[in-house]
Amino acid sequence: MSTYGQLITDAVRELSQLEYSDAALEVKELMGLALGMDCRSSAFEDKLWEETSDEDEDRFDELCSRRLKGEPLQYILGEWDFYGRSFRLGKGVLIPRQDTELLIDIAKEVFKNSDSCTVIDLCAGSGCIGLTLEQELKNVSLAMVEKYTDAIEYLFDNKLLFGSSARIVKGDVLSDELIPEMEKADLIVCNPPYLTAEDMNDLQTEVRSEPVEALYGGEDGLDFYRAVTRIWKGVLKEGGTMLFEIGATQGKEVSDMLIQHGFRDVRIKRDMAGNDRAVVGTKR
């Protein structure tokens, strides 16, 4: 009989063949899921010395098989952390990235002296940005706009998970049809699809499992920035903030758009790796 620790060792060897995979971390997460245990707990560490059961082996093998076929770890787990909170997610919704946490840091700095804030989260996906801002800022009135049904299901799940009072709006941010029903906002935040046609041809296997609609931003990757800036600037209050996540090469183009639409104090912000990751501006 094998021990759980031996199963992990063997699986790490197998998963190491995957590109862009931290095999040791992922295998522990999958074993934790198979056993219904927190893989960071002392009880889990003690379990690794025990002999396995056939049922546990079968569950673990099935999970590893899904990962080896390229299914993202986050989809298999059904949840992922963002800014210290765990969000439910799965196929059909964009996986939260650590780089995106920069948007929360920027918003917290901008509104640190505000007693209340009306926020609109465009292309909301899992809701990780909007719901985190609702938790991190004071007295937030939140609306989250999402077009796709699969993502909206997770949006509702996460709203319930956090006991949020947010309003969920189903609609296309590229259309002006929603504008009349939206409350004037202090902050509009958007992590739009921004990959170019060239980027889409070079995607990693795992990323290909994520919805194309959440990734592809048009031939040059800038379609959403053009439309959102033009359509949604009218929803911002005077002195309100527009905040975008961007691709690492898109800082100048996106900041120029905001300036051309009359925004002031437009700045490009970098992530922890030193890459351009966000553009923020204030409505005149």
N, C-alpha and C positions, 0 to 999 in steps of 0.2 A: 504493500500500500504506500502511496505517496503522501507527503504532508502538503499542507496548503502553501508552505514556503517553497517547496520544490516545484509546485505548479506555477507559482509566480516566476521563479527563476527560468523555467522552460518558456513561459509565455513572453518574458522580456526578450529572450533570444529571438523569438519569432517576430515580435512586433518591432524589433530594431531594424527590420528590413524596410519599414515604412519611412518615407521621406518626411521630414519636419515633424517627427514624433519623439516625445520624451517618453520612451517605452517604460522605464521604471515607474514613473508617476502614473502613467495611464493604466498599467497593469494592476497597480494597487487600487486604483479607483474602480476598475472593473471587478476585481475580487471583492471589494467592499460591497458593490452592488449585488453581486451574486450571493453574498452571505447576508445581505441586509444589515451591514455593520458600517460604522464610520471608520474608514481606513486610516484615520489619524489617531484613533483611540488606542489605549494600552490593551484593551480587550482584544482588539484586532491583532496586535502584535503577538499576544499570547496564543491566539488561534493558529498562527502560522506554524507552530510546532506540532499541531495535532494532525492525525491521519484524516484524509478526506473522506467524504461520502460520495457515492455515485451521483446522487442528485446534485450536489454542489459542483462536482466536476462537470456535469453536463451543462448546467447553467453558465458556468464560467467559460467553457469551451464555445458555447453559442455566442456569448458576448464578445469574446476575442475574435471569433470568426467574422462578426459584423464589422469590427474595427479593421481587420485585415483586408476586408473588401472596400475599405475607404470611407465607411460611415464615420462622421465626426464623433469624437468621444462625447462631446456635449449633447448631441442628439441621443446617444445611447443612454447617458445618465439621466436625460430628461430635465436637466437644470444646469445652471452655471452661475458663478459669482460675478457680480459687478459692483464695485465700490463698497465691498464688505457685506453685500446682501446677495442671497441666492434667488435667481429668477427661473421660472419654469419656461422651457422652450423645447422645440423639436422641429422636425422637418417642416419647412414652409416659413421659417422665421430666421432672420439674421442672428448669428451667434454674437453675443456681446464681446468686445475686445477691450483689453486693458487700456489701449491708446485712447479709447473713447472717454475714459474717465477724466481726461483733461477738460472736457466740456463742463463737467460738474465743478471742477476746481475754478474754472473761469467764471462761471455763473455765481459761485459762492463769493468770489472776490468782488464782482460787480455789485451784488445785492447784499453785501455784508451789513450795511447800515439801514436796510429796508425792513419795515415792520410787516409788509405784505407784498405779494407779487402774483400777477396773473401771467401764467406760462402756457404757451402753445407748443407742443412737441409734434413736429411734422415728420412723416415717415416713421411712425412711432415703433413699429415692429413689436418686440416683446414688451415694450414700455419701460425698459431699463433706465433710459435717460429721464423721461418725464417723472416716473414714480420715484426715482432717486432724488430729483430736485424737490419733489413734494415733501420728502423726508428731511432734506438738508436745509431748505430755505424756510423762512417764517411765513405762516399763514398763506400758503400757496393755493390759488384757484387754478386748476390744471385741466386743459383739454388736450387730448391725444388724437391725432389724425392718422388713420391707416386705411389703405385701399383694399388689401387682400384678406380674404376670409380666413385662411389658415393662420395668418399672423394675428388677426383680431381675436381668435379663440384664445391664444396665449395672452393677449393683452387683457382680456377679461379675467383669465385665470390669475394673472399677476395683480390685477386691481383688487380682486378678492383676497389674495394672499396677504396684501399689505393693508387691507382695510381702507383702501383709498376712496375718496369721494370724487375722483376725476371723472370727467365727461369723455366718453369715447365716441369719436365721430368717424363714420365710415365714408371715405371719399378720396378723390384724387387731388393731391396737392398741386398738380399741374393745371388744374382747372380753377376758374374763379367762381364756380357755383357755390362753394362753401362760404365764401367771404361774408355774405349778408348775415349769416347766422353765428358768426364768431364774435366773441367779446373782445374789446380792445385789449391788447396785451402789453405787459412790461417787457416780456422776453419771448422771442420766437427762437426755438432751438431746432436744428435739423441735422441729422446724419443721413444724407441722401445717398442714393446709388451714385458712385463717382468713378467706377472703373471705365477705362477706354476700351474701344474695340480690340486694340492690341493687348491690353491687360487681360481681357476675357479669353484670349487664345493661349495665355500662359498660366492659367490658374492651377494651383495645387489641387491634387485629387480631392482632398477634404472640402475645399472651398467650392468645388463643382457640385457638392451636395446641397449647398445653400441656394436659396431662390435667386434665379437670374434677375428677377425684378428688383431685388434689394442690392444688386451689385452693379448692373450696367447703367452707366450714366450718359449713354450716347457716344457717338464716334470719338469725340474729344473728352468725354467724361464730365462735361460741364452743363448738360441740358437742365438738370434740376436747379443748379445755382442761378441760371439765367431766369427761369420761370418763377422760382420761389421768391427771389429778390423783387422781381417786377410785380407779381400778383399779391404777395403777402405784406409788402412794406406798408400798405395802407391800413393793415390791421394793427400795426404797432402804434402805441401812444407816442406823442412827441417826447423825445428823450429815451425812448425804448431801445432795447438791444436786440440785434440780430446776431445769432451765433451758429456757425456752420462747422461741422467736421469736414476736412478736406483730404485729398490725396497729397502725398509728399511733394509733388511737383506743381500743385495747383494754387499755391498761395498768392502769387502775383495776379493771376487771372481773376480769382474770386475777390480779392481785395479791390482790384480795379473796378469790378462790377458794382460793389457797394458804394465806392466813391462816386461813380458815374450816376448812381441813383440817389445821391445827395446825403449819404451817410458820412458822419465825421468820426474822428478818433478811430479809424479803421486800423486794426493791428493783426498781424500774423503771429500765432502762438505755436511754439514747438513742443513736441512730446519728449519723454525721458530719453529717447534715443537720439534726440537732436534733429528730428525731421519736422518739417512744417506739418501741423496736424489740425489747426483750427484758425478760422478767421472770425473776428468779432468787430462789430461797428455799432454806432449810436445814431438813431434817427434824429435829424435836425428838427 
